[in-house]
Amino acid sequence: MQKLTNKEEEIMKILWKLDKAFVKEVQAEIREDKPHYNTLSTIIRNLEEKGYVAHNAFGNTHQYYPIIKKEAYRKRFVSTAVEDYFNNSYKNIVSFFADEKKISVAELKEIIEQIEKNN
């Protein structure tokens, strides 16, 4: 699975939300830095070449839909981040969030309970 650019990821989030959409519908969902229609069309075609989306043709227009599920992308994204930035250690990522005060003791206890429950 090829890595996505920030803009491609933004477009994928829209397609996951809409389930299927024409370029104009995707464009309508973009709030900031709205690309020109042709630029957006190129980005979506790049996503298709990378294997993230496919399309149904309706004459000269295409309706695009994701073929990679959001959960599959999330797993890949998290795995890559853990590998690249945390020495492939999930303990290091949890420690990072604890040090940054992004996770509370109560949340950590919930995680421990979930782990114990699943084992």
Steps between C-alpha positions, in 0.01 A plus 500: 500500500656828388518786747253781443575871488313721748262616225438142383425398857255791531325383182487140627334616823234670289448190285475278810240741636298524177551134398490600132518837333559699186790747497258793550358334813849448642587861417190622686621324818840670506495789747843663462742530208240374256687372193389577146272233353772373261758480781258307718416267213873430457540428871211254492640329189834470685313332787356261244847423359625435854217250551297695756193580290316372195223653291177437319475679166188694407577623150795737530466543876622266772362421841782398734487270800762374746625144460727519804305504823572775750588243769759332274660837428495592870678177595766560235541866602537417870739212431719724286500778761593257779775352284640834380474710817480263799756226423218260416389507866141556603627551855701798370193651335292469820790650700515787251132577548535474879800737497310745280201476736281380212380195695377483859558243770131407475536440125811288557309294758222449243759380248648258754153366580431453130829314452431276799147435377625402153765258635 
